[in-house]
Amino acid sequence: MVYKYKRRTERASWSESAMQAAMKAMTEGQKISVRAAAAQFDIPYPTLHKHIIKGSATKSLGRFRRTFADAHEAELVDYLHKMESYLTKSDLKSMAF
């Protein structure tokens, strides 16, 4: 994991709350167009259009998805700390996947 990551671009600078508000304004309240909602909430039009089709306002960069949820990852880390003297590297890999 990169611990000292410094963002180089402003891609995906919109927030999930702005995306939810834009989607809500389009469907429920104001009934405005996709382009008008994108301009009003400062979200790129293609991004808003894609999220409306998908039906989700979650933000994700890249094609990779997390394998474990936070709770499962913490549980695995605790277990590995307990078992680190007994397991080999190949055992850890097979357990993780």
Summary of the structure (lengths in Angstrom):
residues: 97
radius of gyration: 20.2
end to end distance: 17.7
largest distance: 61.6
contacts: 183
relative contact order: 0.11
helix: 54%
strand: 0%
